[in-house]
Amino acid sequence: MHIGVPRESDPGQRLVAATPQTVEKLVALGYDVVVETGAGADASIPDDGYVAAGATIGDTDAVWGCDVVVKVDAPTVSEVARMHADATIVARMSPDDDPALVEAMRAAGVIALNLNSVPRISRAQALDVLSTMSNVSGYRGIIEAAEAYAGMFGGQVTAAGSTPPARVFVIGAGVAGLAALGAAGSLGATVRAYDVRSDVAEQIESMGATYVRVDAAAQESADGYASELSDEQEAATQRVYAAESAAADVVVTTALIRGKAPITITAEMVAAMRPGSVIVDLAASGGGNCELTVPGEKIVTENGVTIIGYTDLPGRMPKHTSQLYGTNIVNLMKLLTPGKDGQVVLDLDDVVQRGITVTRAGELLWPPPPVQVS
Ligand code: NAD
């Protein structure tokens, strides 16, 4: 079979779904890979890099005519119309928010696989693009904070005197939060972190940061996501957020509950922060954890606090993010190619494959049945 790698149609999307390293792995699985002219240009990957890895370069029709199309963003309805029946499209999709696309994929008879819905089980970690994006966002969020912060992250001792390290407070120590606290620590900041799941305290401390304790029980539901807080827990955590943010130079918020962002930093807390301090809202895509966040923007408040609400942090490091994303796709293709013979075999009895399947052969298979975490 042929795998097509299109150039992303959104001009703001700098990522690409395959790199020369991942093309080699797809070829080793028995596939012929066709990359659209210029697909990797924004990720600093020239066409000849793909050719050296064993791909051919084709135009838009050649790529969309392939048996499998791998993408970063969901396809458009007109892109789906270019695919042949029984072809497979692999991309990050939001089926609940885009019924017209789901219907187009169903009607076209394509197999639609949604990388945003990989079940959170250990076995599926290697193809979990949400973890990849969170990881990269956590790192890049700190780089953006370091640029915006009025001081230095690492404490300095110079002939002209010394300056203290920046104090960084991270809310939510999931994949993004841990990446952020690791990056902040490596730049020399003093890092403190809080998560409603108190079992992450050990992980936080193993990375040299301090776990901030709140007198409230941890909550995690059966599917591995944090659940909403009770009123009493809410009041206790709000007091901690107020005290920590007032003392911090940089606050990084990452709290998401099923893609939605609870408010953790209120306007009042921002008003109590020092001029020159920074908030990086890594939950901006879900509306933001800070009451004043403007998703997609960097703003400065009247009291001089910078609030970074960028939603394109992974795309700001397109080379390595594409490499990690492309590897997630290789790991999916390994699962879909049991014979290593370049033939996709979709096994709907496998919870991982079932969890990502939106449509197949004219059938709507969304939403998938819930999966319990292992
Ligand atoms: P997430 O993006 O859903 O949430 C980010 C973090 O914020 C979580 O740690 C959550 O507990 C925390 N949080 C939520 N509300 C909060 C609040 N009000 N205050 C403070 N913290 C709050 O989580 P994530 O980063 O995707 O992952 C969380 C955990 O799941 C990690 O331990 C990760 O390793 C695990 N995980 C496992 C798999 C897998 O096994 N395939 C995949 C992804 C994540």
Residues whose N, C-alpha, C, O or C-beta is under 5 A from the ligand:
A	BS01	NAD	P119 R120 I121 S122 A124 Q125 D128 S131 I171 G172 A173 G174 V175 A176 Y194 D195 V196 R197 G224 A226 T254 A255 L256 P262
